[in-house]
């Protein structure tokens, strides 16, 4: 389905707002030391911002794997985004998947805290690209 420019702008705005709210949730959850929930909310904060960036640039997909693929193809491979952020986003996706679906995956503080600063930077960089 083709979006009008106004529809695209509204969706992008809503996804950015959802990302920012989800990031606030993630920070509260981290403060509460709920590591599985933290992995989930950190991932979704980044997912919403990434999908906003894709939609702004007329890329659409209906799957998480598709978002990762299109982000890599159009922003990481083209060096608009540093490859370290492509790796970060994929790692965060895998952590969230494992935490949500793998009965044997243990997510601890040591898995989450090193991802906080990269997540903040990731969200900031994508927000700049969306706003430009």
Secondary structure by P-SEA (a helix, b strand, c coil): ccccaaaaaaaaaaaaaaaaaaaaaaaaaaaacaaaaaaaaaaaaaaaaaaaaaaaaccccccaaaaaaaaaacccccccccaaaaaaaaaaaaaaaaaaccccccccccccccaaaaaaaaaaaaaaaaac
